[in-house]
Amino acid sequence: MAPIPDFPSKARAADAARILIVGGGAGGLQLATRLGSTLGRRGLAQIVLVDRLPTHFWKPLLHEAASGHRDPASHTIEYAAQAKRHGFEFVQGELRAVDRARRIATIGAVVDQDGTQIVPQREMDYHDLVLAVGSVTNFFNVPGAARHALPLEHVGHAEDFRKKFLAACAKVNHLADAPAALPTALPAIQPPTQPARPVCINVIGAGATGVELAAALRHAVGQLAAYRFRALDPERDVRIRLIEGAPRVLPVLDPRISGRTQAQLERLHVEVLTGTRVARVEEEAIVTSSGERLPADMTIWAAGVAGPAMLRSIDGLALSASNQVIVTDTLQTPDDPHMFAFGDCAACPSGTSSAYLPPRAQVAHQQAVYLSQAFAQRLAGKPVAGFVFRDAGTVVSLGQSGALYQADLRVSARAVIVDGPAAAGLYRLLYRKHLSGVHGIGRTLLQTLGQLLHSYGRPSIKLH
Ligand SMILES: Cc1cc2nc3c(=O)[nH]c(=O)nc-3n(C[C@H](O)[C@H](O)[C@H](O)COP(=O)(O)OP(=O)(O)OC[C@H]3O[C@@H](n4cnc5c(N)ncnc54)[C@H](O)[C@@H]3O)c2cc1C
């Protein structure tokens, strides 16, 4: 590749072509950081990252935030600070519309908590637009699901869920602790009464997200009982059900992983219902397709994702059945070379089958690395090869009960499965790998050390 001339001047950056990246998630933040540190710093392109939120939180940790095992405040990254450090600009706001003919993106107004407008709606021109807006929950039009089931798409959802979960545990603890009403003279010590019925939490969908959430919640109940809700009996007072329409949990993984995961979940007293389709979600129950009514104090939907609805408003954009932007192997839309999409919001050919690549952080990360190199090659007038995904395997965490890792090696028809401490270590490494892509190895090590020191002597779960 021809050397990229070093242009440190800001004057050059002012008239450099603008690459507008929308969405600072697992993929978008990596891409903005890489492009900012290279093309942006040298004034070869103006890199702008747009996100509706001011901070980044790595989505695969959401189930840990929802269960209270991870405090989001210690794990968020300020986009503005990252932008200053890495040579890109950050603009807060939600992408509302795109005029592809004029190459203009409309960014919605920013409002505060009371709805007061802070920044009005703006228009931004671009040379290249990269959509990295992730995915939203797919309720598959199940009646009542969007209304009564909680999604898990961002930190706000995780916090909402955690507070409701904590309140439900507090309530059942109070009932278990309350003295029995006695008509006659009070004895010195009164026995606790049993609550009318346990708290019922239903997790719909036993893919990786549902499995990880159910396991994390089961551990969380035990820890809350140990620290704060002393009258709560985790197994008697809190029922956690994991409901899956397919005949086994983790249906896209090897059946051996499904078997081991289900056995582990049952040891944790998670009730696993496979081959069970949800027909309707109500405020206090879910109804299965066989007509069974399962009580529900909280229902969380982890049964699938789709591209955000706003993609439908972009004129002429070809979308998949799951509402994702259809792209070629260079991650460009087929009819507009100035528009790119990657990560969860993109339907990218897998190369090996007719299916699209799955919505996973690993895919988003590899595509971000690919795109950062592809933009540099384009600027240098070099040809750009297509993206090829290299599957490094799948790891599913069961919290303190460990993790399971599956690798599909080309040399063997049978997947390799690893569990125990090796798989658990691998799971922890994934987040650190993401951080090192964003901060560099040195800063990630320092941050990890800081987080370890911060957690020393503190409860292993958020108690309020
Ligand atoms: C609980 C949970 C556990 C998971 N565990 C794993 C795992 O173990 N391994 C794995 O590989 N994957 C896992 N995933 C999937 C993984 O999180 C996603 O595949 C990955 O985050 C996709 O990255 P992305 O950059 O495409 O989108 P995201 O990371 O979702 O980022 C999208 C960004 O776009 C922003 N945005 C959205 N709409 C707009 C708009 N209109 N305007 C401006 N900004 C917008 C959002 O604020 C967000 O910052 C998990 C997901 C969940 C929910």
The ligand as a Tripos MOL2 file, in Angstrom:
@<TRIPOS>MOLECULE
LIG
   53    58     1     0     0
SMALL
NO_CHARGES

@<TRIPOS>ATOM
      1 C1        -27.5760   -9.2160   26.6610 C.3       1 LIG1
      2 C2        -26.7700   -9.4140   25.4090 C.ar      1 LIG1
      3 C3        -25.6770  -10.2920   25.4210 C.ar      1 LIG1
      4 C4        -24.9160  -10.4690   24.2560 C.ar      1 LIG1
      5 N1        -23.8450  -11.2980   24.3220 N.ar      1 LIG1
      6 C5        -23.0640  -11.4590   23.2270 C.ar      1 LIG1
      7 C6        -21.9040  -12.2870   23.2810 C.ar      1 LIG1
      8 O1        -21.6010  -12.8920   24.3140 O.2       1 LIG1
      9 N2        -21.1520  -12.4040   22.1510 N.ar      1 LIG1
     10 C7        -21.4580  -11.7430   20.9920 C.ar      1 LIG1
     11 O2        -20.7300  -11.8840   19.9840 O.2       1 LIG1
     12 N3        -22.5460  -10.9320   20.9120 N.ar      1 LIG1
     13 C8        -23.3570  -10.7850   21.9910 C.ar      1 LIG1
     14 N4        -24.4600   -9.9820   21.9250 N.ar      1 LIG1
     15 C9        -24.7600   -9.3060   20.6430 C.3       1 LIG1
     16 C10       -23.8820   -8.0450   20.5000 C.3       1 LIG1
     17 O3        -24.0960   -7.2010   21.6040 O.3       1 LIG1
     18 C11       -24.2010   -7.3070   19.2110 C.3       1 LIG1
     19 O4        -24.0560   -8.2000   18.1310 O.3       1 LIG1
     20 C12       -23.2700   -6.1200   19.0000 C.3       1 LIG1
     21 O5        -23.3730   -5.1930   20.0630 O.3       1 LIG1
     22 C13       -23.5970   -5.4190   17.6770 C.3       1 LIG1
     23 O6        -22.7780   -4.3100   17.5420 O.3       1 LIG1
     24 P1        -23.2750   -3.0570   16.6750 P.3       1 LIG1
     25 O7        -22.1380   -2.0880   16.6540 O.co2     1 LIG1
     26 O8        -23.8160   -3.5160   15.3800 O.co2     1 LIG1
     27 O9        -24.5080   -2.4570   17.4690 O.3       1 LIG1
     28 P2        -24.6360   -1.9900   18.9780 P.3       1 LIG1
     29 O10       -23.5040   -2.4430   19.8030 O.co2     1 LIG1
     30 O11       -26.0100   -2.3580   19.4010 O.co2     1 LIG1
     31 O12       -24.5520   -0.4010   18.8640 O.3       1 LIG1
     32 C14       -25.5270    0.3580   18.1980 C.3       1 LIG1
     33 C15       -25.3030    1.8210   18.5540 C.3       1 LIG1
     34 O13       -26.1190    2.6240   17.7170 O.3       1 LIG1
     35 C16       -26.7440    3.6400   18.4770 C.3       1 LIG1
     36 N5        -27.9670    3.9910   17.7420 N.ar      1 LIG1
     37 C17       -29.0330    3.1930   17.4830 C.ar      1 LIG1
     38 N6        -29.9310    3.8450   16.7100 N.ar      1 LIG1
     39 C18       -29.4240    5.0740   16.4700 C.ar      1 LIG1
     40 C19       -29.8690    6.2100   15.7150 C.ar      1 LIG1
     41 N7        -31.0220    6.2050   15.0250 N.pl3     1 LIG1
     42 N8        -29.0890    7.3190   15.7090 N.ar      1 LIG1
     43 C20       -27.9180    7.3560   16.4020 C.ar      1 LIG1
     44 N9        -27.4410    6.3090   17.1070 N.ar      1 LIG1
     45 C21       -28.1730    5.1780   17.1290 C.ar      1 LIG1
     46 C22       -26.9700    3.0000   19.8300 C.3       1 LIG1
     47 O14       -27.1030    3.9820   20.8510 O.3       1 LIG1
     48 C23       -25.6890    2.1600   19.9950 C.3       1 LIG1
     49 O15       -24.6600    2.9040   20.5990 O.3       1 LIG1
     50 C24       -25.2560   -9.7800   23.0580 C.ar      1 LIG1
     51 C25       -26.3530   -8.9170   23.0430 C.ar      1 LIG1
     52 C26       -27.1040   -8.7340   24.1970 C.ar      1 LIG1
     53 C27       -28.2870   -7.7940   24.1670 C.3       1 LIG1
@<TRIPOS>BOND
     1     1     2 1
     2     2     3 ar
     3     2    52 ar
     4     3     4 ar
     5     4     5 ar
     6     4    50 ar
     7     5     6 ar
     8     6     7 ar
     9     6    13 1
    10     7     8 2
    11     7     9 ar
    12     9    10 ar
    13    10    11 2
    14    10    12 ar
    15    12    13 ar
    16    13    14 ar
    17    14    15 1
    18    14    50 ar
    19    15    16 1
    20    16    17 1
    21    16    18 1
    22    18    19 1
    23    18    20 1
    24    20    21 1
    25    20    22 1
    26    22    23 1
    27    23    24 1
    28    24    25 2
    29    24    26 1
    30    24    27 1
    31    27    28 1
    32    28    29 2
    33    28    30 1
    34    28    31 1
    35    31    32 1
    36    32    33 1
    37    33    34 1
    38    33    48 1
    39    34    35 1
    40    35    36 1
    41    35    46 1
    42    36    37 ar
    43    36    45 ar
    44    37    38 ar
    45    38    39 ar
    46    39    40 ar
    47    39    45 ar
    48    40    41 1
    49    40    42 ar
    50    42    43 ar
    51    43    44 ar
    52    44    45 ar
    53    46    47 1
    54    46    48 1
    55    48    49 1
    56    50    51 ar
    57    51    52 ar
    58    52    53 1
@<TRIPOS>SUBSTRUCTURE
     1 LIG1         1 GROUP 0 **** ****
